[in-house]
């Protein structure tokens, strides 16, 4: 399994007790894919720039899609630009893929599946592996989960993280999540102002 898939599984596991914003989670998943692609030697980071390496199949459909989507022309792409471009709707892509490969299922009604109901994780090796990594407090997974709002960040998380690439990616994810929250707050204020104008008529 990959960090991105483990993060998506952890998010689904936590969803009933701690629902998260899909946008925040999608940005964190895009960050997780950067770590997975570094691990697969599909890219290296040069400061904040993503430099693609020779493309070779990873064996993971979504990660291969991510590798194919890397910008391969100078000046290449920053981690932040990657998060916004790749992250758009990424959690939905993982959720759909989980259902496709049988990692999740939908509760069934009397006659037909309830398409509006949320998906539920089935017992699987992937779920157990993600659970073990989560229980062990693996630092990168824990930091990405904190950025997505799945858990609170602890001082121990930051202390356990080392390396320029790790710091660069996690900082970019944190900044992107804060920027998205600022956009949400602006929209909420604008919507409230609009509602007040209509009530005045």
N, C-alpha and C positions, 0 to 999 in steps of 0.2 A: 504494500500500500504506500501511498504518497502522503506527504504532510497535508496537501490540499484535501485529499479524500478523508484523512483522519479528522481534519478540522470540520468538514461538512458533517461527518458522522457525529462528532461531539456536539455540534450545533443542533442536529436533529434530536439527539439524546436529551439535551438540555431544554429543548423548546417548550415542553409543557410548563416547566417551572420558571424558565427564564427566556421568554421570547426576545429575539433580537431583530434589529432592523436589517432587512435583506440587503440594502445598499452597503451598510457597514460590513456585513459578512462577505459580500461579493468582493469588496476591496481587500479584505483580509485573505480571501481565497486567492486572489490574483497575486498577493504578496507571497503566499505559500507556494504558488506555482513557480515563482522566481527561485525560491530555495530548492524546489524539486528539480528545476532545470539546471541549476548550478550542480546539484548532486549527480545529475545525468550527464554532466559535461556538455550540455547544449548551449550554455552561455557562461560568460564571466562578467563580473562587474569591474568597470574602470571608473572609480569614483561613483558618480550617480548614473553613469551611462551603462546600458546593457549591450554588451558585445556578443553577438551570436557566434557559436562555434559550428563545426560541421554537424549537419542534422542527421541523426540516426534514430530509429524507432525506440521508444521507451517501453513499449508494451502496454501503455496506458492511453486510451483513446483521447481523453481530454488533455492530457499532458502533451501528446503528440500534436494536437490542435494548437496548443499554446506555443510549442516550439515552431510550428509552421507559421504562426502569426508574428514571430519576432521580426522587427524591422532590420533588414540586412544591408542597408545603405547608410553611409555616413551622412550626418553626424550621429546616426543611430538614435536611440530613444532613451529618455531618462526613466528611472524607476517610477517616478510619479506619473509620467505620461502613460506608461504601461498599465499602471493600476487603474487609471480612469478608462483607458481604451479596452483592456481585457476584462476588467471587472464588471462592465455593464451586463447585468443579468446573469452573472456567473453562478450564483447560488442556484438559480432556477435550472441552469444547465446541469449542475451536479445532481440536483434532486431528480431531474428527468432521467439522467444516466443511471442513478441508483435504482430507480424503478424498472428501467429497461433490463438491467442485469440481475434483478431479483434481490437487491439489498434492502429494498423497502417494499411495502405493500400498502394498499388503502383499505381501511375497514369496509366490509361489505354490508350493504343493506339487505333487505329481504329478497330483492330480485336483481338489482344491478349495483355495481360499485358506486359509492357516493363520491363522485368526481370532485365535489367541493370540499371534501374532508381532507385533512392533512395526512401526509404519508407517515407510516410507522415503520421503524427499523425492524427487520426480522433477525432472528438469531443467526449469526454467520461468523466465519473466521475473521472477516474484515472488521466487523463490529467489536469482536473480542480484542483484536490487535489494537484498534484505536482506543478501546477502553483501558487496556494495559498501559499504553503510552501516556494516556491522560492521567491515570492513577499514579504513574511514576513521576508526573510533573515535568515532563520533557520541556526544557526552557523555551524553545522556539514555538512549539505548539501552544504552550501556556501564554506566551506573549501575544501571539496572533489571536488567541481566544479572548484575551483581555481587550485587545484593540477592537474586536468585533462586539464586545459587550456580553460575552458568554460567561465571563467570570471577572472578578475584581483583580486588578494587578497588585501583586505583593512586592515588597522590597527585594525578596529573594529572587524573583523572576529576573529583575534587571541585573542583579549581581552575577547571575549564572550565565548571562549572555556575553559572548566575546567574539571578536572578529569584526573587521571593517564592513564586510558584506552584510552580516547579520544586523549591525547597527544601522547601516544605510537603508536596508529594506524595511526594518521595523519603524524607523523614523518616518519614512515615506508613507507607510500604512497609517501611522498615527496622525500625521498631518492631513492625509486625505480624508480620514474619518472625521476629524475636527472640521474640515472644510465642508463636508457633506452635512454635518449637523448645523453649521452656520447657515447653509442654504435652506435647510428645513425650518429653522427658526425665522429667517426672513420671510419665507413663504407663509408661515403661520401668522406672522404679524400682518402681512399684506392681506391675507384672507380675512382676518379679524376686522381690519379696517374696512374692507369691502363690505362685509356683513353689516357693520355699523352704519355705513352710508345707506345701504338698502333699508335698514330699520328706520332711518331718518325720514324716508319717504312714506 
